[in-house]
Amino acid sequence: DFLCVSLVNGFIQLRYNLGDQTVILQTLQKVRANGKTWHSLKAGRVGNEGYLDLDGINITQKASPGMNALDTHTDFFVGGVSSLNLVNSMAVENEPTGFTGCVREIVINNRELKLTATDPKGGANIGDCDGTACGYTVCKNNGTCQVENSGFSCSCPQEWTGNTCEQSIHCSQNRCRSQALCIPQPTSFSYTCVCALGWSGKYCDSKIQFFIAKFVGNSYIKYRDPYYGKRDLQYSRISLNFTTNQTEGLIVWMGKGEDEDNDFLAIGLANGTLKVVINLGERISVPLIHSKYSSCCDERWHFVTVVQNQTCIKVYLDEELIVFEDIDPQRKYTALNYGGICYFGGFEIGRKVNIVTTGLFQKEFIGKIKDVVLFQDSKKIQLMKAEGYNVYNGNHGN
């Protein structure tokens, strides 16, 4: 499999192969090769449909049905490759050659690559395209870069400060402690502190302990399974207790949540009903909902267990079997390769649930979670020892 973007006779080409057919898309207009004009290029695929957009003009094309996943296990190359032997003969129109020109602001699956001398894995024969110490986006938040004898300086907009305009003026003298995040509140000319796991208070200076995690919105816990390498991923299991008065919310996401091809098992609420979604491969997300059970938002504790036996899924709610389904009788994919990552309540600050889950769930969880057990482990996982923010002590009032 491969995905390749190249310049051919002045046109941009996208070529990708998902296993059985190479799809070729080419822009309708040529690139202006004057060495001064920057072009905006978007290329990729959703399932088997490829898209190519140059300066706002978009074209799409589908590969053959049945092929949806791009299985690549190589490094990601920009501008050229370390050896021409690495280039698939179908990935380019003619003999492969390196790109001559400038590239900036590369975003892969919503993550921007840092095109610096130290961040890439390797490279050769690359220079600074700007030619000055300013470069591209040295000054953040629309700051203006000025070349100085000693390097550069940034002239910042009114709301920002710092050497590179990276800090809000409302957080420049914040009192947030203990690895807390400072969130500026421009309308009130102030800020709020979002506390790291294990801390609370206005300035996150009060140490807390809990066995029941309370999620208040914009909250998450990210747990790394220390036994992931020893798990039999064809037979997964997770159980937990939760309580809420909300009709929407992501309770748990077993999976990396980084790109569309990651396997996952998710539990949450949709329209007041328990919703379980499984993806074992090729972005085939199977939602499992039992409409009879719509009373999960009554502020009572509910016990949910999801068992994956290859492609057979069982869902128990309050110890009653509510779903028993074989999501793929063909047994094409049978393992839950979740990467040893479990998210509870949501994702990292700034990552929206509806975007990361591609609309499967709409909001972060607001409520309480306790007694989480993975697989057949004899002990509950210790949520207090994970990474997280904006999670508090839910022990009281239970």
HELIX and SHEET records of a PDB file:
HELIX    1   1 LEU A   84  LEU A   86  5                                   3    
HELIX    2   2 ILE A  169  CYS A  171  5                                   3    
HELIX    3   3 PRO A  186  SER A  188  5                                   3    
HELIX    4   4 TYR A  228  LYS A  230  5                                   3    
HELIX    5   5 VAL A  353  VAL A  356  1                                   4    
HELIX    6   6 LEU A  383  LYS A  385  5                                   3    
SHEET    1   A 3 PHE A   2  VAL A   8  0                                        
SHEET    2   A 3 PHE A  11  ASN A  17 -1                                        
SHEET    3   A 3 THR A  22  GLN A  26 -1                                        
SHEET    1   B 3 LEU A  41  VAL A  46  0                                        
SHEET    2   B 3 GLU A  49  LEU A  54 -1                                        
SHEET    3   B 3 ILE A  57  LYS A  62 -1                                        
SHEET    1   C 2 VAL A 107  ILE A 108  0                                        
SHEET    2   C 2 ARG A 111  GLU A 112 -1                                        
SHEET    1   D 2 THR A 144  GLU A 148  0                                        
SHEET    2   D 2 GLY A 151  SER A 155 -1                                        
SHEET    1   E 2 TRP A 160  THR A 161  0                                        
SHEET    2   E 2 GLN A 167  SER A 168 -1                                        
SHEET    1   F 2 LEU A 181  GLN A 185  0                                        
SHEET    2   F 2 SER A 190  VAL A 194 -1                                        
SHEET    1   G 2 TRP A 199  SER A 200  0                                        
SHEET    2   G 2 SER A 206  LYS A 207 -1                                        
SHEET    1   H11 VAL A 286  ILE A 289  0                                        
SHEET    2   H11 THR A 273  ASN A 279 -1                                        
SHEET    3   H11 PHE A 264  ALA A 270 -1                                        
SHEET    4   H11 GLY A 249  MET A 254 -1                                        
SHEET    5   H11 ILE A 341  PHE A 344 -1                                        
SHEET    6   H11 ALA A 213  ARG A 224 -1                                        
SHEET    7   H11 ILE A 366  LEU A 374 -1                                        
SHEET    8   H11 TYR A 235  THR A 243 -1                                        
SHEET    9   H11 HIS A 302  ASN A 309 -1                                        
SHEET   10   H11 CYS A 312  LEU A 317 -1                                        
SHEET   11   H11 GLU A 320  ASP A 326 -1                                        
SHEET    1   I 7 VAL A 286  ILE A 289  0                                        
SHEET    2   I 7 THR A 273  ASN A 279 -1                                        
SHEET    3   I 7 PHE A 264  ALA A 270 -1                                        
SHEET    4   I 7 GLY A 249  MET A 254 -1                                        
SHEET    5   I 7 ILE A 341  PHE A 344 -1                                        
SHEET    6   I 7 ALA A 213  ARG A 224 -1                                        
SHEET    7   I 7 GLU A 387  ASN A 393 -1                                        
END                                                                             
